[in-house]
Amino acid sequence: MEIKMRSTPIYEVHAVKYAHLPRKAWEVQITPDPHDADFPMDYFVWVAIPLDEAGNRAIGGKPVVIDTGFNAQVGKQRGREVKRNPADLLNDLGIDPREVEDVIVTHLHYDHVGNWDKFPKARFHLQDKEMQFATGRHMCHDPFRHAFEVEDIVGMVRAVYGKRVVFHDGDDEIQPGISVHLIGGHTMGIQSVRVMTRNGWLVLASDASHYYWGIRDKKLFSIVYSVADMLAGYDKLTKLADGHVDMVVPGHDAEVMTKYPASRDDMKGIAVRLD
């Protein structure tokens, strides 16, 4: 009997929680509903790991890390406690940060690009517009600058000069089965990530939709570069998931940790498997 090979590789995908912050509706929404409950914020990094035809981790397969979180020092400065460094948590999943070759940076806010130094071999995938945003005239304004850490931005500039940044101008493939998609809205150049899984296309929205109420209810998060792009981004995220909103994973919603099963029994409350 002829064995038919998949045309697109599939991946197992994990969301790894490294920090948590209580939040009220008025802190995270533009024009919040006074009846809304609290919206606690979880902080995640993600990893996509190639699988073979049998559904096991592919020998020699190269995992792709999506975002790198922030460290304890930055967390203390911003009133957020880091339970464990995200790089260490990835190690618990069998991913050695020192050997990772590709890291997708969805955007350059402090909670998505800190710990870049923990990935010494990595190429960092970034949108042109995001570097333009983080190093240009918009950073003269406190509301835009607040969510950036200057040392992280300087680190990315040094990575550019070290030939370790891969720039993308819009939608692009990282490797078969994984692609980045320019969304905008939250920042000028925020990108989301689409990954092929055993259940079809999974979309890691990152902060293109912080919570499920973003993409589902078209509500606006309080930090926004372009309201128009944020709203249009919700539609694009749905299209990327082939119309299945339940295949879009938001960037900070605590519900993610209860919606999906633990990555392993000993990682309950820490990591969930999204595929």
Residue pairs with C-beta under 8 A, 6 or more apart in sequence:
3 53
5 53
6 53
8 176
8 177
8 196
9 50
9 51
9 58
9 176
9 177
9 196
10 50
10 51
10 177
10 196
10 197
10 198
10 275
11 48
11 49
11 50
11 51
11 177
11 178
11 195
11 196
11 197
11 275
12 48
12 49
12 51
12 57
12 197
12 273
12 275
13 46
13 47
13 48
13 49
13 195
13 197
13 202
13 204
13 273
13 274
13 275
14 46
14 47
14 49
14 93
14 263
14 271
14 272
14 273
14 274
15 44
15 45
15 46
15 249
15 256
15 257
15 260
15 271
15 272
15 274
16 44
16 45
16 46
16 47
16 86
16 89
16 90
16 93
16 263
16 270
16 271
17 42
17 43
17 44
17 83
17 257
17 269
17 270
17 271
18 43
18 44
18 45
18 69
18 82
18 83
18 84
18 85
18 86
18 89
19 42
19 43
19 69
19 70
19 75
19 80
19 81
19 82
19 83
19 111
20 40
20 41
20 42
20 43
20 81
20 83
20 254
21 40
21 41
21 43
21 79
21 80
22 38
22 40
22 41
23 38
23 39
23 40
23 41
24 38
24 39
25 32
25 33
25 34
25 36
25 37
25 38
25 39
26 32
27 39
27 222
28 39
28 41
28 210
28 211
28 221
28 222
29 36
29 39
29 219
29 220
29 221
29 222
30 219
30 220
30 221
30 222
30 224
30 227
31 220
39 211
39 213
40 254
41 210
41 252
41 254
42 252
42 253
42 254
42 256
42 257
43 69
43 70
43 80
43 111
43 252
44 67
44 69
44 251
44 252
44 256
45 65
45 66
45 67
45 68
45 69
45 86
45 89
45 90
46 65
46 66
46 67
46 193
46 204
46 249
46 274
47 63
47 64
47 65
47 66
47 90
47 93
47 95
48 63
48 64
48 66
48 178
48 193
48 195
49 57
49 61
49 63
49 95
50 57
50 58
50 61
50 62
50 63
50 177
51 57
51 58
51 61
51 198
52 58
52 59
52 61
55 198
57 94
62 101
62 102
62 175
63 95
63 100
64 100
64 102
64 103
64 104
64 174
64 175
64 178
65 90
65 95
65 97
65 100
65 102
65 103
65 104
65 119
65 122
66 103
66 104
66 106
66 193
66 204
66 206
67 103
67 104
67 105
67 106
67 112
67 113
67 206
68 86
68 87
68 103
68 105
68 112
68 113
68 114
68 115
68 116
68 118
68 119
69 82
69 85
69 86
69 111
69 112
69 114
69 115
70 78
70 80
70 82
70 110
70 111
70 114
70 115
70 149
71 82
71 85
71 114
71 115
72 81
72 82
72 85
74 110
74 114
74 149
75 81
75 82
78 110
83 270
85 115
85 118
86 115
87 97
87 115
87 118
87 119
89 270
89 271
90 96
90 97
91 97
92 267
92 270
92 271
93 263
93 267
93 271
97 118
97 119
98 118
98 119
98 120
98 121
99 121
100 119
100 121
100 122
101 121
101 122
101 123
102 122
102 123
102 125
102 174
102 175
103 116
103 119
103 122
103 123
103 124
103 125
104 124
104 125
104 174
104 180
104 191
104 193
105 112
105 113
105 116
105 124
105 125
105 126
105 130
105 156
106 112
106 190
106 191
106 192
106 193
106 204
106 206
106 207
106 208
106 251
107 113
107 127
107 130
107 186
107 187
107 189
107 190
107 191
107 206
107 207
108 126
108 130
108 131
108 133
108 134
108 148
108 152
108 153
108 156
108 187
109 147
109 148
109 187
109 207
110 147
110 148
110 149
110 152
111 147
112 206
112 207
113 152
113 155
113 156
114 149
114 152
116 122
116 124
116 152
116 155
116 156
116 159
117 155
122 164
123 164
123 165
123 166
124 156
124 159
124 164
124 165
124 166
125 165
125 166
125 168
125 174
125 180
126 156
126 165
126 166
126 167
126 168
126 189
127 167
127 168
127 169
127 170
127 180
127 182
127 189
127 190
127 191
128 167
128 168
128 169
128 189
129 182
129 184
129 188
129 189
130 187
130 188
130 189
130 190
130 191
131 156
131 160
131 165
131 167
131 189
132 188
132 189
133 139
133 144
133 187
133 188
133 189
133 225
134 148
134 153
134 156
134 187
135 153
135 157
138 144
138 145
138 188
138 225
139 145
139 148
143 223
144 225
146 223
147 223
156 165
159 165
168 180
168 182
168 191
169 182
170 181
170 182
171 179
171 180
171 181
171 182
172 179
172 180
173 179
174 180
177 195
177 196
178 193
178 194
178 195
178 196
179 193
179 194
180 191
180 192
180 193
180 194
181 191
181 192
181 193
181 194
181 236
181 240
182 189
182 190
182 191
183 190
183 191
183 192
183 205
183 208
183 229
183 233
183 236
183 237
184 190
184 225
184 226
184 229
184 230
184 232
184 233
185 208
185 224
185 225
185 226
185 227
185 228
185 229
185 230
185 231
185 232
185 233
186 207
186 208
186 210
186 221
186 223
186 224
186 225
186 230
187 207
187 225
188 225
188 226
190 206
190 207
190 208
191 206
192 203
192 204
192 205
192 206
192 208
192 233
192 237
192 240
193 203
193 204
193 206
194 201
194 202
194 203
194 204
194 240
194 241
195 201
195 202
195 203
195 204
195 275
196 202
197 274
197 275
198 275
199 247
199 275
200 241
200 242
200 244
200 247
201 240
201 241
201 242
201 247
202 241
202 247
202 249
202 274
202 275
203 237
203 240
203 241
203 247
203 248
203 249
204 249
204 274
205 214
205 215
205 237
205 248
205 249
205 250
205 251
206 251
207 221
207 251
207 252
208 214
208 230
208 233
208 234
208 237
208 251
209 215
209 233
209 234
209 237
209 248
209 250
209 251
210 221
210 250
210 251
210 252
210 253
211 221
211 250
211 252
211 253
211 255
212 250
212 253
212 255
213 219
214 220
214 221
214 234
214 250
215 234
215 237
215 238
215 245
215 248
215 250
216 245
218 231
218 234
220 227
220 230
220 231
221 230
224 230
237 248
238 244
238 245
238 248
240 248
241 247
241 248
249 256
249 274
250 256
256 272
256 274
257 269
257 272
259 272
260 272
260 273
260 274
261 272
261 273
262 268
262 269
262 270
262 271
262 272
262 273
263 270
263 271
263 272
263 273
264 271
